[in-house]
Amino acid sequence: MFKIKRAQDVQDVQAGLPASFRKSILAVMLLVAALFVFAGCGAPGATQAKPTPTLTAQQILTKAQGAHLTDETFTMTMQGTASGTSLDVTGNGKGTENPARMSMTLSMVVSGTTLTMDMVVDLATNTTYTRITAPDVLASDKWTKATDTSTTIPTSDLQLSAQYSKLTNAKLVGSEQVNGKNTYHIQGGAPSTTGTVDLYIGQSDYLPVKMVVNSTGDSAIQMTIIYTAVNTGITIDLPAA
């Protein structure tokens, strides 16, 4: 069991973010936020489809940017290291474009301890709400509200539909089928991290289908986000904190 070792830990637990986990939690939050803009749905193991794409990567991204995306529901996995700390993260969540908000439940293994937390981000105010739900020694029913601009996410970074133009050196890998859906597979770089981003965009509606990110540097992370639904009319309420 995780043990609280310092008075500062007690204070931070009361605030919802224990100091011994803060670096890992913050790394996960920022990675999720930075990479969420390129998220998609589907599953690993896409197979090559026979049709030959006729559009360029930029044309596809432009069409994707213009697609009518209002909300999305997703699952995610993340493995690797962040600032020297080993991470193993799974989660699920949802996002809305207007108002620009994201809500997630994350489960992460940090230094042998499993930490589960809920997170809600309100982009209009750059406000993050967090609540730790496990382990019991850290769990709380109360939400912690943070508006510190050094740890929250820029408003423009989480709105999926506005971010396709920021993919760098985009190239069209091919036309692939993911879980029975024909997609365009585009690969490029992300503005918020080093490494590669693989996007799978639906050929029929230009909505995101799947995303795989391999980041390098201080945060060597492989992250997969799978959309389970889009445009279902979901809403995200802000917690009372």
SVG drawing of the C-alpha trace seen along z (x, -y; Angstrom):
<svg xmlns="http://www.w3.org/2000/svg" viewBox="-28 -32 43 39">
<polyline fill="none" stroke="black" stroke-width="0.4" points="0.0,0.0 1.1,-3.5 2.2,-5.3 2.1,-9.1 5.6,-10.0 5.7,-13.8 3.5,-16.6 3.5,-18.1 2.1,-14.8 -0.8,-15.2 -1.5,-18.7 -1.3,-17.6 -3.6,-14.7 -6.2,-17.1 -5.7,-19.1 -6.3,-16.0 -2.8,-15.7 -0.2,-14.0 3.3,-15.3 4.8,-11.8 2.5,-11.3 2.4,-14.9 5.1,-14.6 3.5,-11.5 0.0,-12.8 1.0,-16.1 2.9,-14.3 -0.1,-12.2 -2.4,-15.2 -0.3,-17.2 0.4,-14.3 -3.3,-13.4 -4.2,-17.1 -1.5,-17.7 -2.2,-14.5 -5.9,-14.5 -6.2,-16.9 -5.2,-14.1 -7.4,-11.4 -9.3,-8.7 -11.3,-5.5 -10.9,-2.0 -8.5,0.7 -4.9,1.8 -4.0,4.1 -5.5,2.2 -5.2,4.1 -4.3,2.7 -7.3,2.1 -7.1,2.3 -8.4,-1.1 -5.7,-3.6 -6.2,-7.0 -6.5,-9.9 -6.4,-12.8 -3.3,-14.3 -2.7,-14.3 -3.3,-18.0 -6.6,-17.7 -7.8,-15.0 -6.8,-17.0 -8.6,-20.1 -11.8,-18.0 -11.4,-16.5 -11.1,-20.0 -14.3,-21.0 -16.2,-17.9 -19.1,-18.5 -17.7,-17.1 -19.6,-18.1 -18.5,-15.5 -16.6,-12.3 -16.3,-9.3 -13.1,-7.4 -10.8,-4.9 -7.1,-5.2 -4.0,-3.3 -0.5,-4.8 2.7,-3.0 6.3,-4.3 8.3,-6.7 7.7,-10.3 10.7,-12.3 12.2,-9.0 9.1,-7.6 7.5,-4.4 3.9,-4.9 1.1,-2.4 -2.2,-4.2 -5.6,-3.2 -8.7,-5.3 -11.9,-6.4 -13.5,-9.7 -15.5,-12.1 -15.0,-15.5 -17.2,-18.3 -16.3,-21.0 -18.6,-23.7 -18.2,-24.3 -14.7,-23.0 -14.5,-20.5 -13.0,-17.0 -13.8,-14.5 -11.7,-11.4 -11.3,-8.6 -7.7,-7.4 -6.0,-4.4 -2.2,-4.5 0.5,-2.4 3.2,-4.6 6.1,-3.0 4.1,0.1 1.0,-1.7 -2.3,-1.9 -3.8,-5.4 -7.3,-6.1 -8.5,-9.6 -11.2,-11.6 -10.3,-14.7 -12.5,-17.4 -10.9,-20.2 -12.8,-23.4 -11.0,-25.0 -12.7,-28.3 -11.3,-29.1 -8.2,-26.8 -9.5,-25.2 -8.8,-21.6 -10.8,-19.6 -9.3,-16.4 -10.5,-13.8 -8.5,-10.8 -10.7,-7.7 -8.0,-5.1 -6.1,-3.9 -8.3,-4.4 -5.6,-6.3 -5.8,-9.0 -9.4,-8.8 -11.7,-11.7 -15.3,-12.6 -14.2,-16.2 -13.0,-17.7 -9.9,-19.9 -10.0,-23.0 -6.8,-24.3 -6.4,-27.4 -2.6,-27.6 -1.6,-28.4 1.7,-26.5 -0.1,-23.2 -3.3,-23.7 -3.7,-23.3 -3.9,-26.1 -7.5,-26.5 -6.6,-26.0 -4.9,-22.7 -7.9,-20.4 -10.4,-21.3 -9.9,-18.4 -11.6,-20.0 -9.2,-23.0 -6.0,-21.1 -5.5,-19.1 -3.7,-22.0 -1.0,-21.8 0.1,-18.3 3.6,-18.7 5.2,-17.0 2.0,-15.1 2.1,-12.3 -0.6,-9.9 0.5,-6.3 -2.4,-4.7 -6.0,-3.6 -6.6,-1.1 -9.5,0.7 -9.9,0.4 -12.6,2.5 -14.5,2.7 -14.3,-1.0 -12.3,-2.4 -9.9,-5.1 -7.1,-7.3 -3.9,-6.6 -1.9,-9.8 1.4,-10.1 3.1,-13.3 4.5,-15.1 2.6,-16.7 3.2,-20.3 3.2,-19.5 5.7,-16.6 8.5,-14.9 7.9,-11.6 5.2,-10.5 1.4,-10.7 -0.6,-8.2 -4.1,-9.3 -6.9,-7.1 -9.7,-9.3 -12.9,-7.9 -13.2,-8.0 -16.9,-8.5 -17.3,-11.3 -13.7,-12.5 -14.3,-12.0 -11.5,-10.6 -11.3,-6.9 -8.1,-6.1 -4.8,-7.6 -1.5,-6.2 1.3,-8.5 4.9,-7.5 6.6,-10.3 10.3,-10.5 12.6,-12.5 11.9,-13.1 8.6,-11.4 8.9,-8.2 5.3,-7.2 3.2,-5.1 -0.4,-6.3 -3.5,-4.9 -6.8,-6.6 -9.9,-4.9 -13.2,-6.6 -16.2,-4.5 -18.7,-7.1 -19.0,-10.6 -21.7,-13.2 -24.1,-11.5 -25.1,-14.7 -23.2,-14.2 -22.7,-17.1 -20.0,-17.6 -21.0,-19.4 -18.4,-21.1 -17.9,-19.6 -18.7,-21.5 -15.3,-22.4"/>
</svg>
